[in-house]
């Protein structure tokens, strides 16, 4: 049965009609939906699936620390190595979903490094990802590193440099120049949600 990893930024606490339509298609096709337990996009997706009374869902969380399971679905608890904290701690759970899923559906605010990290890891495993870019309310289909670079060309230069530094990725110089010349900066777009989140 097809497994889809749905994730997103913590500041995105509501699903748009377009995103709901995509999730509806997954429900119609009886996909197994893998989702995390964080507040924000994870919880919003959980709430929508619960409202639809959809049962083919597995909630992934850290061992003995399941923060949200709105529908009372089965859980997959992931153990963290000793000393893991913060981003490194929760990214272990995300990587488990990347490894299990065949496809990804990411709801991104253009800032969350956790969501972007999952996108990159899916592409590294040659698994296609659909990214909903919330500030522009558009979808992008990603299958290659070039597609990731194109996604990042929507971001401002400072954000791209932060991703390079914090995620240890290298963006081709041409792409960084495109960020500067494209004339489209996500910082100028209407924001989704009410609270800024840096990770």
N, C-alpha and C positions, 0 to 999 in steps of 0.2 A: 504494500500500500504506500502511496506517495506521501513523503513526509516533508513538511514545509516549516522552516524556522522563521517565526515572526518576531521582530524585535523593534525597538525604537528608543528615541530620546526620552529622558525622564520629564522634560518640560512639556511634552506633547500629551496632554491628559484627555484630549477628545479626538475622536476619529471623524474625518471628513466623510461626506457622502460617497466620494470617489473611493476612499479606502474601504469603507463598508461594502461597497459593490465588489471589490476584489476579494474580500473575505467571504462574501456570499457565494462567489464562484467556487472557492475552496470547499465550502460546506456542501454545495451541490455535488461536487466531485468526490465527497467523502474523504478528503485528504486528512492525514494525521497532522495536527497542528502542534508544534513544539513552541512553547512560550515561556518566558522567564517570569519572575515573581516581583519585579521592581514596581514602584509607583510610576506613574506617567504612562507611557505607551503600553507597557506590558499589562498594567492593570486595566487600561481602557480596552485593550483587545480581549482580555479575560471577561470583562463586564459585557462586552458585545456578544461574545460566544455563549455566555451564560444566559443572556436575554433570548438568544436563539435556541436555547436548550440543546446545544451541540455537545456531544459527549466524547468525540474522538480528539481529545486534547490531552497532552502530557505537560504538566508544569515542572519546569526545572528550577531547582533551588539548591542552596548550599545545605550541607548536612545539619539537621536540627535547627534550621534557620529559614523556614519558608514564610516569607513576608506576606504574600498574597496568593490565595487560591480561591477565587470568587465562586467558581462552580463546583468546588469539592472534587476535582478531577484527580486521577492518579498522579503521583509525583515521582520525579527522578532526582534523588538527592546526590549531590556531587561533593566529594570530600576534597578539602583544600590541604595542601602541604603545610606543615608547621611554619608559622611566621608570616604566612600570606596575609596581606592587609589591603584594604581599599580597592583600587582598580585591579591589581594583580589577583586579589581574592575573587572578585565577581567575574572577571574575565575567564576564569577556569570553567565556570558554569556555561558561559556563552560559547566557549570552544567546544564543549561537549555537544551542544546543539548543532554547531557547525559540522562536527564530525558525523552526526547522525542524519541530518537533513539532506535532502536531494536538491532543494531549492530554498532560496531566501527571499523574504519580503521585509524590507527595512523602512521604517518611518523615521526620517532624519531631519533634524532642525538646522543642519549645516554647521553645527558646533560640537555635538557630542562625539568624543573620541571613541567611546565604547561601541556605539553603533557603527561608526566608520571602521573600527577594528574588525567587527564581525563581517562587514562587507568585504574587506580585504582578505580575510581568512577564507571566506567562501570562494572567492575568485582564485585564490592560491590552490584550492582543491578542485578547480575547474567546475564549480557549481554555479549555475546562473542565479543572479539576484535582481529583483526589481526594487528600486529605491524610490520611495515617495519623498520628494524634496518639499517639505512643508512650507517654507517661505514663498515658493513660487507655485505651489500646488500642482506640481508636474511629476510625472513618472519617468524614470530612466531605467532602461534594461542594460544590465552589465553582465558581460561574459569574459572580459579580458582586462589586463592591467591598463590597456589603453582606455577602456571604458571608465575605469576608476579615475584616471587622469582627467578625462573629460568631465566627470562628476565634480572633481575638485576645482575645475576651472570656473565653477559657479561661486566659489568662495573667495573671500578677500585674501590678500597676500599674507597678512598676519596670521590668519587661521591656518593657511597651508603650511606656513613655517612652524606653527605650533604642532600640527599633526606630524610633521617630519621629525620634530624634536621628541615629542612624547610617545610616538608609536614606532620610532626608529625606521621610518620609511623614507625612500628617496623619490622625490618628484622630479621628472625631467625638467631641465632649465626652460625649455620651450613652453612647458605648461605653466610654469611660474610666470613667464612673460605674458602668457595669455591671460592670467589672472589680472595682471596690471593693465592690460590694454583692452580687455573685453568690454569694459564699461559696465559690468554687472557685478555688484557687490551685495552679498546677502545681508550685509549690515544695513542696507538701505531699504530692505523689504519689510513688509509688516511681519511682526513676530507672532508666533503661535504660543499661547500660554501666558502666564503672568510672572514667572520667576526665572531668572537667568541661571543656567547651570553650565558649569565649565567642563564637565566630564561626561 
